[in-house]
Amino acid sequence: MIQALIIDDEQYCIDSLTAKLKPYATEIEVVAGISKVPEMHGAVAKYKPHVLFLDINLGPFTGFDLVEKLNPPLPKIVFTTAYDHFAIKAFKFNAVDYLLKPIDADELEQTIQKLRKIESPWPDLAQIKQTITQLRDKSAGFKKLALPTLQGFELIDLEELIRLEAASNYTHFYLAGGKKMIISKTLKEFEELLESDGFARIHQSHIINLRFLKSFNKGKTATVAMQDGAVLDVGTTRREGFMEKFRVYFKVG
């Protein structure tokens, strides 16, 4: 039986992952879920798990800070947080196990398959941190986006793009200064282009630029207010992933 420990400072994330692990109850036992910061550092020594599902952003510190203080032998570590798909591919390529929130059932299945192999290779902390550094270096700086027009292409600065809104097979672009554009491509196509540049898909119909986020209402019906005056719903299935990305980009007091 594989014993698993979940460390995340958001209880609903612990509950969500625990529920997704239930189909594997005959081979994986969740021994505990720790959300209180004071309990996190001693949790691994206390429970001695075979695998640690560890959030990278843990309020006042990071999952890396926690791992650096652990005594060997370390458990196998699966990081859980919200980064872009490029990062996910890079982590997989470097043999680091990593799950994007909200956690996809197929991705989780791949992780479980890896955990089943007792002798499966697992990187050490130095390798993990090196990969993180490389990813941050590659994604540093903001870019321009080339949008197709009848005459060719118009280049827009991503720092001027406030939000995108789906309209069937078209996408509406809302830019600083009140400028709007309509492009004959789906929102999904732009999500894949923008996900590593400070943008977040919050709804089936909306992608927002986090630079222009004014406020985030975590109520029963979650909404965001943008600097252009738009108030947009956060989709139920995208709420967990957006909240994690929110914590990645902003310091939460």
N, C-alpha and C positions, 0 to 999 in steps of 0.2 A: 504494500500500500504506500503510495506517494503522499507524504504529508506536506501540505501547502500552507503558507502564511501570507496573508494579504496586508500590505501596509499602504494606506491612502488616507489623507486628511479629510476626505469627503466620504461620509458614511454611506451615502447613496451609491457611490462607486463600488464600495466594498460589497454592498447588498447585490448590486447588479452583476458583478463578477462571480459572486458566490452562487447566484441563481444559474448563471451560464455554465458553471462547473458541475451542477447537479447531475446532468446526464452521464458524467464520468465518476459517479459516486462509488462504483465498485473498485476503482483504482486510484482515485485521488480524494483525500480527506482534507477539508479546510479546517485546520486546527484552531485558527483564530483570525479575526480581522481587527487591525489596530488603526484607529483614527485619531487618537489623542497623542499629540506630539510628545509629552513627557514619557509615554510608555514605549515609544518607537525604538529607542536605542537599545533597550534591554530585551526586546521581544524575540529577536533571533536567538540569543543565548538561552532564553527561557523555553522556547518551543522547539528549537533545533530542527527546523523544517528541512525537507529535501529540496524544496523549491520556494523561492520568495517572489511573489508578485508585488513589485515595488513601483509606486508612483515616483516620477522624477521631481515634481514640484510639491514640496511638503511644508507649505507655509513659510516659516522663517529659515528653512534650509532645504537642501535637495537630497534626492535619493543617493547621489554620489557621496555627499557628506556622510550619510549614514553608513554606506558600504565601507568607506575608508576606515571607520572605527570598529569594524567587525574583526574578530579573530578567526584565523583559518582553522579548519577548512571552511570555506564559504559555501553556502547552498547555491544551487543553480538559480540565477536571477533572471526574471522576465520583467523588463521595464514596461510600465503602462502609463501612457500620457498622450497628448495630442500634438503630433508633428505632421508634416506633410508626407504624401506618398513617396516622394523622392527619398526622404529620410528613411522610410520603412524599407524601401528596396536596398538602400545602402547598408542598413543594419543587417538585413538578411544576408546580403553579400558578404559581410564581415563576420557572419556566424553569430551575431548577437541576437538574442531573442527579444522581441519588442512587439507590443500590441498597441494599436491605435484605438483611442476611445472615440466614440462608443465601440466596444469590442465586437468585432465581426465573428460569427460562429465558425466560418471556414478558417479564419486566421487562428482562432483558438484551437481548432482541431489540429492544425499544423504544429502548434506549440505542444499540444498533448502528445502527438506522435513522436516529437523530439524527446520529450521527457520520458517516454516509455523505454527509450534506448539508454540503458544505465551508463554505458560507456560513451555516449554521444559527446563530441567535443564542445567545450564551453569556454569562452574567452575569460581572461582575468580582467580586473578592474582597469589596468593600464590600457588594455586594448579597447575597452568600452569608452573610456574617456578620450582616447585618441580619435575614435570614430566620431564622437560628438563634436570635438573641436573641428574636424575636417568638414563636417556638415555645416557648422555655423560659418566657417570661412567661405564655403562655396555659396551660401545664401546671403552673404553680406552685401549691402547696397541695394538700392531700388532700381528697377528697370523701366523701360518703355514698352508699351504694347502696340503692335501694329494692327490696326483695324481696317478691314477691307472696305473700300468705297468704289463708286462707279469709275472713278478716275485712277484708282490704284490702292494706296494705303494712306491712312492718317495715323501718325504716331502720337500717342498720348502718354503723358507721364503718370506712372502709377500713383505718385503722390498727389495727383489732382483728381483721381478717380474715387468718388465717394461710395458708389454702390452700383450693383447690377440687378436687374429685375427680369424674370422670364416672362415671355409672352408667346406661347406656343413654340414655334421653331425660331423665334426671334429673341434677341436680348436687348433690353433698354439700358443704356449707359447714362449715369448721372454724374456729371463732373462739377468741380468747383467753379463758381461763377455763374451757375445756372445753366450751363451748356448740357444738351442732351443729344444722344446719338442712338440710332436703331441699327443693329447689325443682324444679318440673316444667319446667325449661328445659335445653337442652343446654349443654355446656361451651363450645362454639363461640360461642354468643350472649354469654356473659360475657367471653370472651376479647376480643371487639371492644369491650366497655365498659371493660375494665380495663387494656388494654395500655399506656396512657400514664400510668398511676398507680402505677408501681413494681411491677407484676406481670409474671410471665414464664410463658409456656406451655412447659413442659419435656418434655412427653410427651403422647401422645394422650389420656391420662386425667388429667393433672395441670396445674394452674396454681398457682404459688406467689407469695406476697408476699415480695419480696426483703428487707423489713424484718425478717422472721422467719427468714431463712436463717442457719443455724448453721455449716455447713461445706459445701464442694464437693469431691468426690473425682473427679479427672480420670482415673482409671484406665481400663482396657480397657472396663469397664462403668461408665460415669459415674453417680454418684449424688449426691444432696443430702441433708443432714440438716437437719430443721427444728426450731425451738425447742419444738414440741409433742411431739418424740420420733419423728416420722415420718421414715423413710428412703425416699426415692423415686428411681426410675430416671430418668435423663435419656435421652430417646429419641435414637437414632442420627441421625435426620434433623433433630432440633432442637438437637443439641449445639452446632453452630457458632454458631447464632443466640443461644443462651443464654450461651455463653462471651463473646460480644461484649457482650451486655447486662450481664453480670456486670462486665466491665471498665468499662462506662459508669457503673455505679452505685457501684462500690467502687474504692478506691485499691489497686492491686496492688503489693506490695513486691517 
